[in-house]
Amino acid sequence: MTNSTMTDQTNIERIVMRRILLIRILRLVISTAVLATLTAFAALWGIGKEVWVARIFENAPPNIGDLPNFYLAAFMHTHIVVQVLTLLTFVSLVYLAFETARLIVDVMKPPRS
């Protein structure tokens, strides 16, 4: 015999469930992957404010073998702010790639029995 109050949530259950939901949302918002993504976007935005990116691509040599030297020279002859933002973007993207690979490996693992 079930009572109608047994199916209804009590105040304490609602409060606990609301706090659990808040903690899950905060874990998502404060996670390092989200922080790395926001850092990469902010750094790319900063690079866009400092450098005319379209001109870099226009001035790039058509020969693929010359591209590394061109980009290295462009990097070395720019302001320190752009260099720092470029490195910050690179580190953030490498971290995101590492986290994505780790997530894929975890998802692909067979469940333990």
ZIUR-V726070 format. One record per residue. N is the residue number from 1. SS is DSSP state (H for helix, E for strand, L for the rest). PHI is phi in degrees with one decimal (none if undefined). BURIAL is + if it has 9 or more other ideal C-beta (glycine too) atoms within 8 Angstrom, else -. Layout:
# ZIUR-V726070
n ss phi burial
N SS PHI BURIAL
N SS PHI BURIAL
This chain:
# ZIUR-V726070
n ss phi burial
1 L none -
2 L -103.0 -
3 L -94.2 -
4 H -66.5 -
5 H -75.9 -
6 H -72.0 -
7 H -87.2 -
8 L -80.4 -
9 L -78.5 -
10 L -81.6 -
11 H -59.7 -
12 H -66.8 -
13 H -65.0 -
14 H -63.9 +
15 H -64.9 -
16 H -64.1 -
17 H -64.9 +
18 H -64.9 -
19 H -67.9 -
20 H -63.5 -
21 H -62.8 -
22 H -62.6 -
23 H -65.0 -
24 H -64.9 -
25 H -66.4 -
26 H -65.0 -
27 H -61.7 -
28 H -68.2 -
29 H -69.2 -
30 L -95.4 -
31 L -63.5 -
32 H -69.8 -
33 H -66.4 +
34 H -66.2 +
35 H -62.6 +
36 H -65.5 +
37 H -64.7 +
38 H -63.5 -
39 H -64.3 +
40 H -62.9 +
41 H -64.4 -
42 H -65.0 -
43 H -67.2 +
44 H -63.9 +
45 H -63.1 -
46 H -63.6 +
47 H -63.7 +
48 H -63.0 -
49 H -75.7 -
50 H -92.3 +
51 L -127.7 -
52 L -85.9 -
53 H -63.3 -
54 H -61.1 -
55 H -67.1 -
56 H -63.4 +
57 H -68.3 -
58 H -66.8 -
59 H -85.0 -
60 L -65.5 +
61 L -70.4 -
62 L -72.5 -
63 L -79.3 -
64 H -64.1 -
65 H -66.6 -
66 H -88.5 -
67 H -60.6 +
68 H -58.7 -
69 H -65.5 -
70 H -63.0 +
71 H -68.9 +
72 H -65.6 -
73 H -65.3 -
74 H -63.6 +
75 H -65.4 +
76 H -71.2 -
77 L -102.0 -
78 L -112.5 +
79 L -67.9 -
80 H -62.9 -
81 H -63.2 -
82 H -67.1 +
83 H -63.8 +
84 H -64.3 -
85 H -64.8 +
86 H -64.6 +
87 H -64.5 -
88 H -63.4 +
89 H -62.9 +
90 H -60.9 -
91 H -62.9 -
92 H -62.6 +
93 H -68.9 +
94 H -64.8 -
95 H -62.1 +
96 H -64.2 +
97 H -63.8 -
98 H -62.9 -
99 H -65.7 +
100 H -65.1 -
101 H -62.8 -
102 H -63.9 -
103 H -65.1 -
104 H -63.8 -
105 H -63.0 -
106 H -64.9 -
107 H -71.3 -
108 H -79.6 -
109 L -64.4 -
110 L -70.9 -
111 L -65.0 -
112 L -75.3 -
113 L -112.2 -
